[in-house]
Amino acid sequence: MPLYEFKCPECKHVFEDLVTVSKKDEAQTCPKCGDKNARRIMSTFASQGSAKTVSSSGYPGCSPFGG
């Protein structure tokens, strides 16, 4: 099941929930206030890692000279 992000219109709480794809657009219950009208929102994502130099090939450290 995919993880979707929802926002409660009553208390503005944003939460994540595992929901089947067939029910992703249905209103969910807010775990904070209990309102049953929380709607799915566009999720943002974060990436972790350190900044690396990317070679001209598009891959870090994949130059013909081992750099």
All heavy atoms as TSV, in Angstrom:
chain	resi	resn	atom	element	x	y	z
A	1	MET	N	N	0.846	-1.190	0.000
A	1	MET	CA	C	0.000	0.000	0.000
A	1	MET	C	C	0.887	1.247	0.000
A	1	MET	O	O	1.848	1.320	0.764
A	1	MET	CB	C	-0.891	0.037	1.239
A	1	MET	CG	C	-2.169	-0.719	1.088
A	1	MET	SD	S	-3.361	-0.379	2.408
A	1	MET	CE	C	-2.619	-1.221	3.765
A	2	PRO	N	N	0.528	2.204	-0.813
A	2	PRO	CA	C	1.302	3.454	-0.844
A	2	PRO	C	C	1.031	4.336	0.374
A	2	PRO	O	O	-0.028	4.276	0.985
A	2	PRO	CB	C	0.810	4.160	-2.109
A	2	PRO	CG	C	0.008	3.169	-2.858
A	2	PRO	CD	C	-0.430	2.126	-1.890
A	3	LEU	N	N	2.006	5.168	0.678
A	3	LEU	CA	C	1.900	6.124	1.764
A	3	LEU	C	C	1.488	7.465	1.173
A	3	LEU	O	O	2.173	7.993	0.301
A	3	LEU	CB	C	3.248	6.250	2.480
A	3	LEU	CG	C	3.326	7.116	3.715
A	3	LEU	CD1	C	2.472	6.530	4.831
A	3	LEU	CD2	C	4.768	7.218	4.180
A	4	TYR	N	N	0.353	7.986	1.605
A	4	TYR	CA	C	-0.151	9.267	1.103
A	4	TYR	C	C	-0.154	10.289	2.228
A	4	TYR	O	O	-0.214	9.940	3.403
A	4	TYR	CB	C	-1.584	9.120	0.563
A	4	TYR	CG	C	-1.658	8.306	-0.699
A	4	TYR	CD1	C	-2.080	6.993	-0.677
A	4	TYR	CD2	C	-1.301	8.861	-1.926
A	4	TYR	CE1	C	-2.160	6.240	-1.841
A	4	TYR	CE2	C	-1.374	8.115	-3.099
A	4	TYR	CZ	C	-1.802	6.809	-3.041
A	4	TYR	OH	O	-1.865	6.074	-4.191
A	5	GLU	N	N	-0.125	11.556	1.852
A	5	GLU	CA	C	-0.149	12.651	2.822
A	5	GLU	C	C	-1.522	13.315	2.761
A	5	GLU	O	O	-2.058	13.552	1.685
A	5	GLU	CB	C	0.957	13.649	2.477
A	5	GLU	CG	C	1.303	14.580	3.586
A	5	GLU	CD	C	2.588	15.349	3.307
A	5	GLU	OE1	O	3.086	15.331	2.181
A	5	GLU	OE2	O	3.073	15.976	4.254
A	6	PHE	N	N	-2.073	13.597	3.939
A	6	PHE	CA	C	-3.400	14.190	4.050
A	6	PHE	C	C	-3.344	15.448	4.913
A	6	PHE	O	O	-2.472	15.589	5.765
A	6	PHE	CB	C	-4.381	13.199	4.684
A	6	PHE	CG	C	-4.606	11.970	3.854
A	6	PHE	CD1	C	-3.788	10.866	3.992
A	6	PHE	CD2	C	-5.628	11.929	2.924
A	6	PHE	CE1	C	-3.979	9.731	3.225
A	6	PHE	CE2	C	-5.832	10.797	2.151
A	6	PHE	CZ	C	-5.004	9.694	2.299
A	7	LYS	N	N	-4.326	16.336	4.708
A	7	LYS	CA	C	-4.434	17.543	5.534
A	7	LYS	C	C	-5.870	17.691	6.000
A	7	LYS	O	O	-6.813	17.592	5.213
A	7	LYS	CB	C	-4.014	18.783	4.748
A	7	LYS	CG	C	-4.029	20.043	5.600
A	7	LYS	CD	C	-3.467	21.228	4.851
A	7	LYS	CE	C	-3.399	22.442	5.754
A	7	LYS	NZ	N	-2.814	23.594	5.049
A	8	CYS	N	N	-6.010	17.950	7.281
A	8	CYS	CA	C	-7.326	18.119	7.888
A	8	CYS	C	C	-7.800	19.559	7.672
A	8	CYS	O	O	-7.084	20.502	8.028
A	8	CYS	CB	C	-7.246	17.803	9.377
A	8	CYS	SG	S	-8.803	18.081	10.239
A	9	PRO	N	N	-8.994	19.765	7.139
A	9	PRO	CA	C	-9.503	21.117	6.944
A	9	PRO	C	C	-9.919	21.794	8.252
A	9	PRO	O	O	-9.976	23.014	8.343
A	9	PRO	CB	C	-10.712	20.928	6.035
A	9	PRO	CG	C	-11.171	19.540	6.318
A	9	PRO	CD	C	-9.932	18.759	6.647
A	10	GLU	N	N	-10.155	20.995	9.279
A	10	GLU	CA	C	-10.610	21.528	10.568
A	10	GLU	C	C	-9.455	22.070	11.409
A	10	GLU	O	O	-9.451	23.221	11.810
A	10	GLU	CB	C	-11.360	20.431	11.342
A	10	GLU	CG	C	-11.989	20.890	12.627
A	10	GLU	CD	C	-13.111	21.888	12.423
A	10	GLU	OE1	O	-13.777	21.851	11.380
A	10	GLU	OE2	O	-13.308	22.721	13.330
A	11	CYS	N	N	-8.449	21.232	11.658
A	11	CYS	CA	C	-7.342	21.634	12.533
A	11	CYS	C	C	-6.037	21.898	11.785
A	11	CYS	O	O	-5.030	22.238	12.393
A	11	CYS	CB	C	-7.123	20.592	13.626
A	11	CYS	SG	S	-6.419	19.030	13.038
A	12	LYS	N	N	-6.043	21.684	10.471
A	12	LYS	CA	C	-4.878	21.921	9.590
A	12	LYS	C	C	-3.726	20.949	9.826
A	12	LYS	O	O	-2.625	21.157	9.358
A	12	LYS	CB	C	-4.355	23.363	9.707
A	12	LYS	CG	C	-5.405	24.433	9.577
A	12	LYS	CD	C	-6.092	24.375	8.234
A	12	LYS	CE	C	-7.062	25.532	8.088
A	12	LYS	NZ	N	-8.328	25.204	7.555
A	13	HIS	N	N	-3.978	19.879	10.558
A	13	HIS	CA	C	-2.958	18.866	10.821
A	13	HIS	C	C	-2.635	18.108	9.535
A	13	HIS	O	O	-3.531	17.704	8.803
A	13	HIS	CB	C	-3.467	17.893	11.898
A	13	HIS	CG	C	-2.521	16.799	12.231
A	13	HIS	ND1	N	-1.297	17.011	12.825
A	13	HIS	CD2	C	-2.627	15.450	12.061
A	13	HIS	CE1	C	-0.693	15.859	13.011
A	13	HIS	NE2	N	-1.482	14.897	12.558
A	14	VAL	N	N	-1.346	17.941	9.254
A	14	VAL	CA	C	-0.905	17.165	8.099
A	14	VAL	C	C	-0.377	15.834	8.617
A	14	VAL	O	O	0.411	15.789	9.564
A	14	VAL	CB	C	0.193	17.923	7.317
A	14	VAL	CG1	C	0.738	17.069	6.189
A	14	VAL	CG2	C	-0.351	19.237	6.773
A	15	PHE	N	N	-0.830	14.743	8.005
A	15	PHE	CA	C	-0.418	13.422	8.446
A	15	PHE	C	C	-0.292	12.482	7.255
A	15	PHE	O	O	-0.792	12.762	6.171
A	15	PHE	CB	C	-1.415	12.860	9.473
A	15	PHE	CG	C	-2.814	12.686	8.945
A	15	PHE	CD1	C	-3.255	11.459	8.482
A	15	PHE	CD2	C	-3.698	13.760	8.929
A	15	PHE	CE1	C	-4.561	11.300	8.009
A	15	PHE	CE2	C	-5.001	13.613	8.462
A	15	PHE	CZ	C	-5.427	12.373	7.998
A	16	GLU	N	N	0.421	11.382	7.474
A	16	GLU	CA	C	0.598	10.362	6.448
A	16	GLU	C	C	-0.204	9.138	6.833
A	16	GLU	O	O	-0.397	8.855	8.014
A	16	GLU	CB	C	2.068	9.985	6.327
A	16	GLU	CG	C	2.943	11.129	5.861
A	16	GLU	CD	C	4.410	10.759	5.876
A	16	GLU	OE1	O	4.811	9.839	6.623
A	16	GLU	OE2	O	5.167	11.392	5.134
A	17	ASP	N	N	-0.661	8.410	5.806
A	17	ASP	CA	C	-1.416	7.200	6.073
A	17	ASP	C	C	-1.208	6.221	4.927
A	17	ASP	O	O	-1.080	6.629	3.765
A	17	ASP	CB	C	-2.905	7.529	6.217
A	17	ASP	CG	C	-3.682	6.468	6.979
A	17	ASP	OD1	O	-3.076	5.470	7.422
A	17	ASP	OD2	O	-4.898	6.634	7.126
A	18	LEU	N	N	-1.151	4.937	5.253
A	18	LEU	CA	C	-1.082	3.899	4.236
A	18	LEU	C	C	-2.501	3.623	3.757
A	18	LEU	O	O	-3.361	3.224	4.542
A	18	LEU	CB	C	-0.474	2.618	4.821
A	18	LEU	CG	C	1.007	2.668	5.137
A	18	LEU	CD1	C	1.417	1.429	5.923
A	18	LEU	CD2	C	1.819	2.774	3.875
A	19	VAL	N	N	-2.745	3.862	2.482
A	19	VAL	CA	C	-4.095	3.739	1.930
A	19	VAL	C	C	-4.014	3.002	0.600
A	19	VAL	O	O	-3.091	3.240	-0.187
A	19	VAL	CB	C	-4.715	5.136	1.713
A	19	VAL	CG1	C	-6.117	5.040	1.142
A	19	VAL	CG2	C	-4.743	5.927	2.999
A	20	THR	N	N	-4.954	2.134	0.341
A	20	THR	CA	C	-4.977	1.453	-0.946
A	20	THR	C	C	-5.191	2.479	-2.053
A	20	THR	O	O	-5.808	3.526	-1.846
A	20	THR	CB	C	-6.094	0.398	-1.013
A	20	THR	OG1	O	-7.351	1.043	-0.846
A	20	THR	CG2	C	-5.920	-0.671	0.037
A	21	VAL	N	N	-4.677	2.171	-3.225
A	21	VAL	CA	C	-4.778	3.084	-4.361
A	21	VAL	C	C	-6.241	3.385	-4.681
A	21	VAL	O	O	-6.588	4.517	-5.015
A	21	VAL	CB	C	-4.054	2.490	-5.599
A	21	VAL	CG1	C	-4.272	3.341	-6.818
A	21	VAL	CG2	C	-2.577	2.327	-5.308
A	22	SER	N	N	-7.103	2.402	-4.536
A	22	SER	CA	C	-8.514	2.604	-4.856
A	22	SER	C	C	-9.209	3.573	-3.893
A	22	SER	O	O	-10.256	4.122	-4.212
A	22	SER	CB	C	-9.260	1.272	-4.868
A	22	SER	OG	O	-9.210	0.669	-3.590
A	23	LYS	N	N	-8.628	3.806	-2.707
A	23	LYS	CA	C	-9.248	4.691	-1.712
A	23	LYS	C	C	-8.446	5.964	-1.468
A	23	LYS	O	O	-8.730	6.714	-0.550
A	23	LYS	CB	C	-9.432	3.941	-0.395
A	23	LYS	CG	C	-10.408	2.797	-0.518
A	23	LYS	CD	C	-10.645	2.136	0.804
A	23	LYS	CE	C	-11.656	1.011	0.628
A	23	LYS	NZ	N	-12.062	0.429	1.887
A	24	LYS	N	N	-7.436	6.237	-2.309
A	24	LYS	CA	C	-6.549	7.378	-2.090
A	24	LYS	C	C	-7.262	8.725	-2.148
A	24	LYS	O	O	-6.828	9.681	-1.527
A	24	LYS	CB	C	-5.401	7.367	-3.090
A	24	LYS	CG	C	-5.851	7.645	-4.506
A	24	LYS	CD	C	-4.706	7.636	-5.466
A	24	LYS	CE	C	-5.283	8.018	-6.809
A	24	LYS	NZ	N	-4.454	7.808	-7.900
A	25	ASP	N	N	-8.357	8.821	-2.898
A	25	ASP	CA	C	-9.066	10.094	-3.028
A	25	ASP	C	C	-10.249	10.224	-2.067
A	25	ASP	O	O	-10.943	11.237	-2.073
A	25	ASP	CB	C	-9.525	10.294	-4.467
A	25	ASP	CG	C	-8.345	10.470	-5.420
A	25	ASP	OD1	O	-7.366	11.132	-5.029
A	25	ASP	OD2	O	-8.391	9.931	-6.535
A	26	GLU	N	N	-10.468	9.215	-1.250
A	26	GLU	CA	C	-11.537	9.281	-0.257
A	26	GLU	C	C	-11.068	10.076	0.959
A	26	GLU	O	O	-9.891	10.084	1.281
A	26	GLU	CB	C	-11.944	7.874	0.189
A	26	GLU	CG	C	-12.613	7.073	-0.907
A	26	GLU	CD	C	-13.022	5.690	-0.437
A	26	GLU	OE1	O	-12.970	5.416	0.787
A	26	GLU	OE2	O	-13.383	4.877	-1.299
A	27	ALA	N	N	-12.006	10.734	1.620
A	27	ALA	CA	C	-11.675	11.481	2.845
A	27	ALA	C	C	-11.199	10.510	3.908
A	27	ALA	O	O	-11.676	9.385	4.002
A	27	ALA	CB	C	-12.892	12.255	3.318
A	28	GLN	N	N	-10.230	10.957	4.713
A	28	GLN	CA	C	-9.683	10.152	5.796
A	28	GLN	C	C	-9.986	10.823	7.133
A	28	GLN	O	O	-10.303	12.003	7.181
A	28	GLN	CB	C	-8.171	10.003	5.625
A	28	GLN	CG	C	-7.765	9.356	4.322
A	28	GLN	CD	C	-8.226	7.920	4.203
A	28	GLN	OE1	O	-8.082	7.136	5.144
A	28	GLN	NE2	N	-8.797	7.563	3.071
A	29	THR	N	N	-9.862	10.075	8.202
A	29	THR	CA	C	-10.098	10.616	9.544
A	29	THR	C	C	-8.801	11.184	10.106
A	29	THR	O	O	-7.769	10.512	10.111
A	29	THR	CB	C	-10.633	9.521	10.479
A	29	THR	OG1	O	-11.844	9.002	9.928
A	29	THR	CG2	C	-10.905	10.072	11.867
A	30	CYS	N	N	-8.864	12.414	10.585
A	30	CYS	CA	C	-7.700	13.074	11.170
A	30	CYS	C	C	-7.375	12.420	12.513
A	30	CYS	O	O	-8.244	12.321	13.379
A	30	CYS	CB	C	-7.984	14.560	11.365
A	30	CYS	SG	S	-6.653	15.447	12.203
A	31	PRO	N	N	-6.117	11.987	12.702
A	31	PRO	CA	C	-5.762	11.363	13.976
A	31	PRO	C	C	-5.670	12.358	15.136
A	31	PRO	O	O	-5.695	11.960	16.291
A	31	PRO	CB	C	-4.379	10.744	13.698
A	31	PRO	CG	C	-3.825	11.562	12.592
A	31	PRO	CD	C	-5.003	12.005	11.762
A	32	LYS	N	N	-5.614	13.644	14.835
A	32	LYS	CA	C	-5.479	14.655	15.890
A	32	LYS	C	C	-6.837	15.099	16.431
A	32	LYS	O	O	-7.057	15.133	17.631
A	32	LYS	CB	C	-4.715	15.856	15.350
A	32	LYS	CG	C	-4.384	16.899	16.398
A	32	LYS	CD	C	-3.497	17.983	15.831
A	32	LYS	CE	C	-3.174	19.003	16.895
A	32	LYS	NZ	N	-2.331	20.071	16.365
A	33	CYS	N	N	-7.775	15.455	15.526
A	33	CYS	CA	C	-9.052	15.994	16.001
A	33	CYS	C	C	-10.253	15.084	15.710
A	33	CYS	O	O	-11.343	15.323	16.202
A	33	CYS	CB	C	-9.299	17.379	15.401
A	33	CYS	SG	S	-9.737	17.371	13.646
A	34	GLY	N	N	-10.048	14.048	14.880
A	34	GLY	CA	C	-11.140	13.121	14.586
A	34	GLY	C	C	-12.044	13.536	13.440
A	34	GLY	O	O	-12.979	12.808	13.108
A	35	ASP	N	N	-11.791	14.695	12.830
A	35	ASP	CA	C	-12.601	15.129	11.691
A	35	ASP	C	C	-12.481	14.100	10.575
A	35	ASP	O	O	-11.411	13.567	10.314
A	35	ASP	CB	C	-12.120	16.499	11.196
A	35	ASP	CG	C	-13.034	17.070	10.142
A	35	ASP	OD1	O	-14.090	17.614	10.503
A	35	ASP	OD2	O	-12.684	16.967	8.949
A	36	LYS	N	N	-13.578	13.815	9.914
A	36	LYS	CA	C	-13.602	12.768	8.891
A	36	LYS	C	C	-13.475	13.313	7.468
A	36	LYS	O	O	-13.818	12.628	6.515
A	36	LYS	CB	C	-14.873	11.946	9.030
A	36	LYS	CG	C	-14.964	11.227	10.358
A	36	LYS	CD	C	-16.221	10.389	10.440
A	36	LYS	CE	C	-16.434	9.792	11.790
A	36	LYS	NZ	N	-15.482	8.842	12.239
A	37	ASN	N	N	-12.968	14.532	7.315
A	37	ASN	CA	C	-12.893	15.142	5.990
A	37	ASN	C	C	-11.474	15.495	5.543
A	37	ASN	O	O	-11.284	16.362	4.708
A	37	ASN	CB	C	-13.748	16.410	5.955
A	37	ASN	CG	C	-15.216	16.076	6.099
A	37	ASN	OD1	O	-15.738	15.223	5.396
A	37	ASN	ND2	N	-15.883	16.720	7.032
A	38	ALA	N	N	-10.462	14.829	6.105
A	38	ALA	CA	C	-9.090	15.100	5.690
A	38	ALA	C	C	-8.908	14.655	4.243
A	38	ALA	O	O	-9.374	13.584	3.849
A	38	ALA	CB	C	-8.110	14.382	6.600
A	39	ARG	N	N	-8.254	15.487	3.459
A	39	ARG	CA	C	-8.077	15.220	2.033
A	39	ARG	C	C	-6.609	15.049	1.687
A	39	ARG	O	O	-5.729	15.646	2.295
A	39	ARG	CB	C	-8.654	16.372	1.199
A	39	ARG	CG	C	-10.150	16.511	1.325
A	39	ARG	CD	C	-10.825	15.344	0.678
A	39	ARG	NE	N	-12.270	15.448	0.840
A	39	ARG	CZ	C	-13.114	14.578	0.341
A	39	ARG	NH1	N	-12.666	13.551	-0.329
A	39	ARG	NH2	N	-14.388	14.725	0.519
A	40	ARG	N	N	-6.365	14.247	0.653
A	40	ARG	CA	C	-5.001	13.999	0.192
A	40	ARG	C	C	-4.418	15.278	-0.389
A	40	ARG	O	O	-5.095	16.040	-1.067
A	40	ARG	CB	C	-5.010	12.906	-0.869
A	40	ARG	CG	C	-3.632	12.464	-1.294
A	40	ARG	CD	C	-3.702	11.207	-2.128
A	40	ARG	NE	N	-4.478	11.368	-3.324
A	40	ARG	CZ	C	-3.957	11.525	-4.536
A	40	ARG	NH1	N	-2.663	11.538	-4.705
A	40	ARG	NH2	N	-4.740	11.655	-5.579
A	41	ILE	N	N	-3.142	15.509	-0.099
A	41	ILE	CA	C	-2.443	16.667	-0.637
A	41	ILE	C	C	-1.218	16.180	-1.401
A	41	ILE	O	O	-0.796	15.027	-1.279
A	41	ILE	CB	C	-2.027	17.656	0.476
A	41	ILE	CG1	C	-1.104	16.985	1.498
A	41	ILE	CG2	C	-3.238	18.252	1.155
A	41	ILE	CD1	C	-0.527	17.921	2.533
A	42	MET	N	N	-0.643	17.062	-2.184
A	42	MET	CA	C	0.581	16.737	-2.907
A	42	MET	C	C	1.714	16.659	-1.900
A	42	MET	O	O	1.947	17.595	-1.139
A	42	MET	CB	C	0.887	17.796	-3.960
A	42	MET	CG	C	-0.116	17.836	-5.088
A	42	MET	SD	S	-0.187	16.309	-6.034
A	42	MET	CE	C	1.389	16.335	-6.831
A	43	SER	N	N	2.403	15.563	-1.884
A	43	SER	CA	C	3.495	15.361	-0.942
A	43	SER	C	C	4.783	15.977	-1.472
A	43	SER	O	O	5.026	16.002	-2.669
A	43	SER	CB	C	3.735	13.871	-0.716
A	43	SER	OG	O	2.610	13.288	-0.136
A	44	THR	N	N	5.589	16.443	-0.540
A	44	THR	CA	C	6.929	16.876	-0.899
A	44	THR	C	C	7.871	15.743	-0.528
A	44	THR	O	O	7.518	14.858	0.241
A	44	THR	CB	C	7.325	18.141	-0.123
A	44	THR	OG1	O	7.235	17.872	1.274
A	44	THR	CG2	C	6.416	19.303	-0.467
A	45	PHE	N	N	9.034	15.765	-1.079
A	45	PHE	CA	C	9.975	14.720	-0.727
A	45	PHE	C	C	11.321	15.336	-0.408
A	45	PHE	O	O	11.623	16.443	-0.808
A	45	PHE	CB	C	10.113	13.686	-1.852
A	45	PHE	CG	C	10.752	14.231	-3.096
A	45	PHE	CD1	C	12.117	14.128	-3.298
A	45	PHE	CD2	C	9.982	14.859	-4.069
A	45	PHE	CE1	C	12.703	14.641	-4.441
A	45	PHE	CE2	C	10.562	15.361	-5.213
A	45	PHE	CZ	C	11.932	15.258	-5.400
A	46	ALA	N	N	12.101	14.613	0.334
A	46	ALA	CA	C	13.433	15.065	0.699
A	46	ALA	C	C	14.425	14.000	0.282
A	46	ALA	O	O	14.110	12.817	0.253
A	46	ALA	CB	C	13.523	15.282	2.206
A	47	SER	N	N	15.612	14.434	-0.048
A	47	SER	CA	C	16.648	13.470	-0.362
A	47	SER	C	C	17.783	13.652	0.623
A	47	SER	O	O	18.058	14.758	1.067
A	47	SER	CB	C	17.139	13.644	-1.797
A	47	SER	OG	O	17.716	14.920	-1.956
A	48	GLN	N	N	18.403	12.563	0.972
A	48	GLN	CA	C	19.518	12.612	1.897
A	48	GLN	C	C	20.788	12.281	1.142
A	48	GLN	O	O	20.762	11.638	0.110
A	48	GLN	CB	C	19.330	11.604	3.018
A	48	GLN	CG	C	18.221	11.962	3.950
A	48	GLN	CD	C	18.113	10.960	5.077
A	48	GLN	OE1	O	18.223	9.773	4.860
A	48	GLN	NE2	N	17.903	11.448	6.272
A	49	GLY	N	N	21.877	12.718	1.691
A	49	GLY	CA	C	23.162	12.414	1.082
A	49	GLY	C	C	24.031	13.644	1.083
A	49	GLY	O	O	23.596	14.744	1.411
A	50	SER	N	N	25.250	13.428	0.725
A	50	SER	CA	C	26.166	14.553	0.664
A	50	SER	C	C	26.276	15.046	-0.764
A	50	SER	O	O	25.991	14.319	-1.712
A	50	SER	CB	C	27.542	14.129	1.181
A	50	SER	OG	O	28.050	13.094	0.356
A	51	ALA	N	N	26.685	16.282	-0.901
A	51	ALA	CA	C	26.880	16.849	-2.229
A	51	ALA	C	C	28.096	16.185	-2.850
A	51	ALA	O	O	29.149	16.077	-2.241
A	51	ALA	CB	C	27.067	18.351	-2.130
A	52	LYS	N	N	27.938	15.699	-4.069
A	52	LYS	CA	C	29.037	15.049	-4.777
A	52	LYS	C	C	29.197	15.696	-6.133
A	52	LYS	O	O	28.226	16.153	-6.733
A	52	LYS	CB	C	28.757	13.557	-4.959
A	52	LYS	CG	C	28.724	12.787	-3.668
A	52	LYS	CD	C	28.505	11.318	-3.938
A	52	LYS	CE	C	28.450	10.544	-2.637
A	52	LYS	NZ	N	28.206	9.142	-2.851
A	53	THR	N	N	30.392	15.696	-6.607
A	53	THR	CA	C	30.644	16.205	-7.944
A	53	THR	C	C	30.187	15.161	-8.949
A	53	THR	O	O	30.477	13.975	-8.805
A	53	THR	CB	C	32.147	16.478	-8.144
A	53	THR	OG1	O	32.568	17.363	-7.115
A	53	THR	CG2	C	32.428	17.067	-9.498
A	54	VAL	N	N	29.476	15.596	-9.959
A	54	VAL	CA	C	28.989	14.690	-10.981
A	54	VAL	C	C	29.853	14.867	-12.215
A	54	VAL	O	O	30.076	15.971	-12.687
A	54	VAL	CB	C	27.503	14.975	-11.312
A	54	VAL	CG1	C	27.029	14.072	-12.426
A	54	VAL	CG2	C	26.666	14.803	-10.069
A	55	SER	N	N	30.339	13.764	-12.736
A	55	SER	CA	C	31.200	13.825	-13.909
A	55	SER	C	C	30.382	14.132	-15.150
A	55	SER	O	O	29.154	14.117	-15.142
A	55	SER	CB	C	31.935	12.497	-14.088
A	55	SER	OG	O	31.023	11.490	-14.478
A	56	SER	N	N	31.064	14.356	-16.252
A	56	SER	CA	C	30.376	14.663	-17.508
A	56	SER	C	C	29.534	13.500	-17.998
A	56	SER	O	O	28.628	13.669	-18.793
A	56	SER	CB	C	31.386	15.069	-18.579
A	56	SER	OG	O	32.287	13.994	-18.808
A	57	SER	N	N	29.800	12.286	-17.495
A	57	SER	CA	C	28.998	11.126	-17.879
A	57	SER	C	C	27.661	11.118	-17.137
A	57	SER	O	O	26.779	10.345	-17.464
A	57	SER	CB	C	29.752	9.831	-17.579
A	57	SER	OG	O	29.903	9.671	-16.182
A	58	GLY	N	N	27.514	11.995	-16.125
A	58	GLY	CA	C	26.276	12.051	-15.358
A	58	GLY	C	C	26.292	11.204	-14.112
A	58	GLY	O	O	25.328	11.157	-13.373
A	59	TYR	N	N	27.380	10.508	-13.866
A	59	TYR	CA	C	27.477	9.654	-12.695
A	59	TYR	C	C	28.653	10.095	-11.838
A	59	TYR	O	O	29.723	10.382	-12.354
A	59	TYR	CB	C	27.672	8.190	-13.106
A	59	TYR	CG	C	26.493	7.653	-13.857
A	59	TYR	CD1	C	26.501	7.604	-15.242
A	59	TYR	CD2	C	25.363	7.223	-13.177
A	59	TYR	CE1	C	25.408	7.132	-15.940
A	59	TYR	CE2	C	24.267	6.745	-13.866
A	59	TYR	CZ	C	24.282	6.707	-15.246
A	59	TYR	OH	O	23.212	6.234	-15.929
A	60	PRO	N	N	28.484	10.132	-10.526
A	60	PRO	CA	C	29.586	10.539	-9.650
A	60	PRO	C	C	30.774	9.588	-9.774
A	60	PRO	O	O	30.604	8.389	-9.684
A	60	PRO	CB	C	28.990	10.475	-8.248
A	60	PRO	CG	C	27.530	10.348	-8.420
A	60	PRO	CD	C	27.273	9.824	-9.793
A	61	GLY	N	N	31.920	10.139	-9.991
A	61	GLY	CA	C	33.147	9.359	-9.980
A	61	GLY	C	C	33.293	8.340	-11.084
A	61	GLY	O	O	34.030	7.377	-10.948
A	62	CYS	N	N	32.618	8.500	-12.202
A	62	CYS	CA	C	32.704	7.514	-13.287
A	62	CYS	C	C	33.436	8.120	-14.487
A	62	CYS	O	O	32.936	8.122	-15.600
A	62	CYS	CB	C	31.310	7.064	-13.704
A	62	CYS	SG	S	30.513	6.019	-12.499
A	63	SER	N	N	34.591	8.606	-14.261
A	63	SER	CA	C	35.374	9.100	-15.391
A	63	SER	C	C	36.334	8.001	-15.822
A	63	SER	O	O	36.640	7.096	-15.050
A	63	SER	CB	C	36.151	10.365	-15.011
A	63	SER	OG	O	37.229	10.027	-14.167
A	64	PRO	N	N	36.833	8.058	-17.039
A	64	PRO	CA	C	37.756	7.015	-17.483
A	64	PRO	C	C	39.057	7.006	-16.699
A	64	PRO	O	O	39.817	6.055	-16.744
A	64	PRO	CB	C	38.002	7.341	-18.956
A	64	PRO	CG	C	37.453	8.690	-19.190
A	64	PRO	CD	C	36.518	9.000	-18.074
A	65	PHE	N	N	39.319	8.074	-15.927
A	65	PHE	CA	C	40.545	8.154	-15.165
A	65	PHE	C	C	40.308	7.893	-13.677
A	65	PHE	O	O	41.152	8.185	-12.844
A	65	PHE	CB	C	41.188	9.539	-15.373
A	65	PHE	CG	C	41.434	9.844	-16.819
A	65	PHE	CD1	C	40.643	10.729	-17.493
A	65	PHE	CD2	C	42.444	9.176	-17.505
A	65	PHE	CE1	C	40.841	10.988	-18.834
A	65	PHE	CE2	C	42.667	9.434	-18.847
A	65	PHE	CZ	C	41.859	10.335	-19.521
A	66	GLY	N	N	39.163	7.364	-13.331
A	66	GLY	CA	C	38.871	7.008	-11.957
A	66	GLY	C	C	38.540	8.182	-11.060
A	66	GLY	O	O	38.511	8.076	-9.859
A	67	GLY	N	N	38.254	9.350	-11.614
A	67	GLY	CA	C	38.002	10.533	-10.820
A	67	GLY	C	C	36.612	10.712	-10.551
A	67	GLY	O	O	35.895	11.160	-9.863
